[in-house]
Amino acid sequence: MGDFNVALVIVAAVVSVLVLLVSVYLLINYQHPDDANQAYFPKLVVVLGITVALLSILMLPADVANRQACRRAIYSGACSLTLPMKTLWLAVYIADAVLVFLVIPFAMFYYEGDQDKSVGKRLTSALLWVAVSAVVCGLILGILYGLVGKVDFTVRHLSSAVETFPNSFTSFSTGQPCISTSPKQCAAYTAPANSQTTWTMRATFPEYVVALATIVGSVLFTIFGGVGIACLPLGLIFSFVRRPKAVITRSQYIKEATELGKKARELKKAAEALHQEEKSGKKGRKWRKNVKALGKELVLLEDDMKALEEMYPQGEQAEATWALTVLGYIGKLLFGAVGLIISIAWVAHIVIYLLIDPPLSSFLNEIFVKLDGVWGLLGTAAFAFFCFYLLIAVIAGEMMLGLKLVFITIHPMKWGGTLMNSFLFNVGLILLCSISVIQFCATAFAYYAQATAAQEIFGHTLQSLRGIKYLYKYNVFQYGFVALAILTLFYYAIFGWRKRKPTGRFQLSN
């Protein structure tokens, strides 16, 4: 058992280093060329944020493995090398909250500050904005905490008389579970319905803040996760369906390139016209609508340029480039097929285990337990994969909805073209959603993740807060998740195979 504990610590250290390397890799490949060799502080925050988000998801499987390390321990010293999971969870939550509500906003304000100002003035301006935001948020949280920051536990008052301990248990049965036939002797078993009551107590302020952050994250998780669990595999599959089937001729390439050049000039002209309208102060609803439409047209133009480059590879290794393109699309099909199976398993598990009461089966929980029987960490690895896949689905859903939300505009993530403010914004969303992903996984795999530190943290306190408990009581987030997944499935079935067409409609003012 001691060897198992040492192995767990080593695996945790190795995974932490790998996660850090993955974070650096994502930063390097997603950053915009304009941010090369500059904006080091925002980049540090991005790497730290991605690392915390990924580690927080992987900590739940580590918590399960940590529990298993002491499963057969006979003496307490056998568990001396296990991980202090509760302390680690609290550290991750604190780091998550500090990053989301303080560090990332500060980095965004600093990055978007006037470049002509000195570093000191930009720092002062960013600190001022963060301080004002913190004061406003603090006032809102304080008012909410004072009004509804209480926990309502549903309890049952039970009492029973004392009876001499029996020498034989042969008289007990399902029909007679008590020592005496008298109701008073077994009040704990035959308690009437009116014995149920509500026990109210005030939650601690940190618990209430974490609960509200979890609710906000759960709303985002329901939207992005529900869409992403379907669009992640289907997007890969339909990308294969819409792939270029063959290399085009040079004349076709020239014709398509000419059309794209013409479109680019039109968009440039439209952008200049919008810039003139902005200078003249005509920034009305029509102007904002045109700016948004122009942004979408630019995205479509870049997609067309990329597709044209794929259909007509150039250079000395054109054939090798085309072969890699074909293999890439085959890989997307394979990963999409595997992802579709995992997504179906996720949705089926939610319906079977969470939405149907009582659950029809523990489903994936049983699979993880059986895999642990094959090898100690096999079930934990599968559990980690499903949790991590859910976070990737959330990120995929966020990217899909990036330019389509009505009320807020989310900075789109783009390979090789993401500015640091967009990077920071998306990392903040991922961090906010990661808490809800953990809570969702802890609930969905409650049987497998029982007796863990995460179960202790995500206990009844969060689900008993006044005004919030009904969201969990009636499975609002789970129903929303499944509904959005089904709607996204129908969307892809109807429109997924089609290629998006540019509209070219700009209502410019005269």
N, C-alpha and C positions, 0 to 999 in steps of 0.2 A: 504493500500500500504506500509505503514511503517513496518507492521508486515512481509510482503513479503520480504522486504529488510533485516530485521533482520534475517529471516530464511535463506536467501541467504548467508549472512556472516557466519552464524553458519555452514551451509552445506559446505562452502568452507574450513573452519577451520577443520572440521571433515574429509573431503576428504584428506586434506593435511597430517593429521596424519596417515590415513590409507595407503596412498601412501608411506610414510616413512616406515611404518611397512612392507609393501609388499617388498620394496627394501631390507630391512634387511633380510627378509625371503629368497629372491632369493639369496642373498650373502651367507647365511649360507648353503643352500642346493646345490648350484652350486660349491662352493669353493673346491679346492683340499685338501685332508688331509695333504699334506706337508705344506700348508699355515695356518694350524690351530695354533692359539695363536701366530701369527707373521704377518708381513706385514700389520700393522694397518693403516698406511697412505694410501697405495693403496686401502685398503678396505673402508676407509672413502671416498675416491674419487669415488669408485664404487657406494656406497650408494647415495652419492650426485648426481652423474650423472644419475642414474636410476630415482631418485626422480624428478630431473629437467625435464627429458624426459617425464615421465608420467604426471607431472603437466602441462607441456606445451601443451600436447594434450588435457587435460581436461579443460584448460583455454578457449578454443574456445567455448564449450558449456556454460561455466561460463559467457563468454562475451555476449552470446545470452540471457541468463537469466538476466544478468545485464541490458541489454537494455529493456527487458520486464518489469523490475521493475519500470521503469519510463514511461511506455507506456501510462498510464492514469493519470499521475501526473498533477495536476492543478497548483500547485505552486512549486517553485524550492526547497523548504525545504523538500518536499516529497522524494527527491532523495538524501538526505544528507548521507544516510547509504549505498549507493551502493558502489561497489568496484571500485577503480581507475584503470580501466583495461588498459588504455594506459601506465600508469606508470608501471604496473605489466608486460605488454608485453615487454617493453623495458628492465626491470630488467631480465626477463627470457632470452631474446636474448643476453644480455651482459654476463650473467652467462653461457649460452650455448657456446658462442664463447670463453670465458676464459677457460672453461673446455676442449673444443675440441682442441684448438690450444696451450694452455699453460700447464694447470694443468695435464691433462691426459698424454701428452708426457713426462712431468717431472716425473710423477709417474712411467711410464713404464721404463724410463732410470734408475731411482733410483732402481726399483725392479730388473731389469736385470743386475745391476752393480755387480762387483766382490764382493762376500760376504766376502772375506778375507780382504778387505779394510775397513778402519774405516768409521763411519757414515759421518764424515766431508768430506772425500775424495769422497764418493759416492754422497753426495749432490753437491759438487763442479763439479764433472763430469756431473751429470744430468743437472745442471744449464748451464754448458757450451754447452752441446748438444742442449738444448732448446733455448739458446741465438743464436746459429748459425742457427738453423732452423727458428727462428723468423726473423733474418736478411735476410735470403734468401727469405722467404715468403714475407717479407716487400718490398724487392726490386722488386720482380715479381709483386706484387700488385701495387706498385708505378708506374712502367713502364706501366702496363695495364691501370691504371687510367689516366695517362698522355696522352696516345694515344687514348683510346676509352671510357674514363669515362664520356660520355655525354648522355643526354636523348633527344630523338627525339619525340616530341609530334606532332601528326597530328591534326591540328586545321583548322577551317573554318572561314574566315573573313566575318562577317555579319554586315550589316548596314541597318538602316531603318529611314525614316523621322518621324517627330513628327506629331501627329494628335490629334485633340480635343477628349477628352474622350466622348464616345457616351452615350446618355441617355437610349438607348434601344439596346438589343443584339439580337433582332429577325431577323436581316438581316444576321447574321452569319450562316454559314453551312459548311459542309465538302467541298463543291465546292467553297465556298467563305469564307475563314477563316480570311480574312484581312479587315481592315477598309475601305480601298479604293481599287478600281480595278486597280489603277496605279501600275506598277511593283515597282516603287521607294518607294511606301508606304508600301510594304511588301517584301523588299529584304531579310529579315531574313527567310522568308518562301520559296521564289523562288530563292534562291542563286544558281548560276551556279556552274558547277563542277570545274571551274578554280579558284573558291574562296578558295579551299582547299590548305593548305600550311603546311610546317613543322616548328615547333617552337623548336629550339635547345637551350639547356641550360646544364651547367655542373652539374652533380650530386655531392652531398656531398660525401666525402671519406667514412664515415661510411655506408651510403646507398649503395655505390658500393661494399664494403666488404661484407655486408649482402647479396647483390644480387649474388655475385660470390659464396658465401657459399651456398646459396639457389640452385644455378645451380648445384654445385657439389653434394649437397644432393638430388637434383631432379634426377640426373643420377642414383645414388645409389637407390633412391626410386623407380624409374621406373623398374630397374632390380630386386631388392629384392621384391618390392611390387607386381609387375606383376607375378613373380613366386610364391610368398607367398600366394596371394589371391586364388590361385588354390591349391597349395600343402598343405596349412593348413587344410582345410576340407577333401581333398582327402587322405592326409596322415593318418588322423585319421580313415577314413572309411576303407582304405586298410590295416591298422594295425589290424582292426577287422577281415578282410578277411583272413589275414595271421596268425591269432591267433592260439595257440595250442588248438587242439580240445578235447584232453583228457590227463589224466595223464599217463605217460609211466611207464613201469615196471622197476624193479630194474636192471634187466639184460640189458635192453635197455639203461638205464642211465649209467651203467658202460661202455657199448660199446661206447656210444657217448662221455663220459668223457675221455675215453682212446684216441679217435680220436682227441679230442680237445687238450689233453696233447701232443700228437705227433705233432700237428700243432704248438703249442706253442714252442716246442723245435726247430722246423724248423725255426720259426721266430726269436728265440733267436740266433740261429746259423747264420742266415742271418744278424742280427743286429751286431753281433760280427765281421763278415766279412766286413761289411760296415765301422765299426769303425777302423778296420785295414787299409782299403783303405784310410780313412781320415788321419790316422797317416802317411801313406806313401806318402801323397800329391796327390793322384789320385782322386781329387774332380772335375771330369769332368761332362759332361752332363749325361752320363750313371749313374754316382754315384747319382746325384740329382734325376734322374728318379727313381732309386731303392729306395732311401730314401722316396720319395713320395709314391711309391707303397707299401713299408713296413708299412707306416703309415696307409694306407687304409686297409691293411690286419689285422693290429692290431685292428682297429675299428670293422671290421667284426668278428674277433675272440671274442672280448668283447660282441658283439651283440649275437653271438652264445652261449656264456657262460650264458648270461642273459636269453636267451630263454630256455636253458636246465634247469636252476634253476626254471623257471616258470612251465615247464612240469613235473618236479619231485620235488615238495615241500617237505622239510624235517623238522624234529622237532616234538614236541608234538602237535603243532597246524597246522599240514600239511593240514587238510581238510579246516580249516578256511582260510588258506593262499590261497588255490586253489579257494575257493569261492570268495575271494576278487579279485583274478586275473580275474575271469570270469566277475565279476561286473565291474572291471576296463575297460575291453574290450567293454562291453555293453555301458558303459559311453562314451567311445571313439566314438562308433557308433552314439550315440545320439548327442553328441557335433559335430561330423563330419557332420551329416545330417543338423543340425541347421546352422552350419558354411557354408555349401554348399548353403543353401538358401540365407544367407547374402552375400556371395561372388557373387552369380548370380545377386542379387539385386544391388550390387555395380557396376558390369560390365554393367548391363543393364542401370543403371542410367548414367554412363559415356557416353555410346553410345547415349542414348536418349537426355540427357541434354547438353553434352559438345561437342560431335563430330558432331552431326547433326545440321545444321544451316539453318533456325531457329530451336530451340529445339522443339521436338514433344510434350514434356510435362515437367513440373518441377518435376514430379515423387516423389522422396523421400522428396523433399521440401514441397510438398502439404501434404504428410503424416504427417510430423512433425508439420505442422501448425494445422492440424485437431486434432492431439494428444494434442496439447496445448489447444485446445478448450475443450477437455475432462477434463483435469486438468493442472494447470499452468506450472508444471515442467515435465509433461509426455513426451511432444515432445522434450524438452531439454535433458531428460534422454536418449531417443532413439537416438537423435543426437550424444550425448556423446558416446553411445555404438558403433555406426557406425564408429566414428572417432578413438576410441580406438581399435576397431577390425582391422582397417587398419594398425595401428602401430604394432599390434600383427602379422599381415600378413607379414609385412616387416621383423620382427624378424624371423619368420618361413622361409621366403625365404632366408635370410642371412644364417641361420643354414643349409638349404638344399644345398646351393651352397658353403658351407665352404671349402670343399676339392676338388672342381671341377672347380674353376676359373683358367684360363690359365695364366694370366699375374700377378696376385697377389695372395698371400696365406693368407687366413683369418683364424685367430685362431678359432678353433671349440669350441663351447660351449657344455659342457657335464655335466649332472647331477652328482654331487659329484666328479667331476674330472676336474674342470676348474682352471688352474693356474691364478694368478692375472694378469699377462701380457696379457693373452688371454681375461680375463674379462674386463680389461681396454680398450683393442682394440675394443671389441664388443660394449662396452658402448659408446665409441667415435663415432662409426658408427651409433648407435641408436640415439645419440644426433644430429648428422649431418642430419640424415634422418628425425628426428622429425620436424625440421623446414619446410622441404618440405611436410611432411604429413599435417601440419597445413595449409600451402599455398594451397595444393591440396584440402583439405576439405573446405577451405574458398571459393575456386573457384567452386567446385562441388555443394556446398550448398549456393551459393551466394544469392539466393532468400530468404532463411530462415535466413541467417546470415547477412542480409543487415543492414546498419546503425550501425555496431559494430566497436569497436576500431580496430579489426583485419582487417576489410575491409578497414579502413583508412590506415593501415600500408601496407597491400598488395594491394595498389591501382595501379594507372597507372605507377608509377615511375619504379617499378620492371619490368613491361611488356613493357616498352618503352626504356630501355637501349640499346644503340647502340651495335649491334652484338649479343645481347641476345634476343631482342624482337621477332625475327622470330621463336624462339623455342616455344614461347607462341602463336604467331599469327597463326601458322600452327599446333598447338596442338601436337607437337612432343612427349611430355612426355605422353600424354593421349593415343595416338596411340601405342606407345611402351608398355605402361602398358597393354592395351587390347591384343596386339599381343602376349606378353609373357605369359599372362594368358591363352590364347587359346593354345599356344604351350605346356605349362605345362599340360593342360588338356589332350592333345593328348599323351603326354609322360606317364602320369599315366594310361591312357586307354590302352596303349600298354605294358608298363613295370611295372606298379604299383603293379600288383597282384603277380609279381614274387619276389622271395627271392634272394637277391644278393649273388652271389657265389664267393668265394675267387679264385684268379687266381694262386697264388703261383709261379709267374714268376719273377725271380730275375736274372738279367744278371750280375753276379759278375765277376770282373776282376780276372785273375789268377796272 
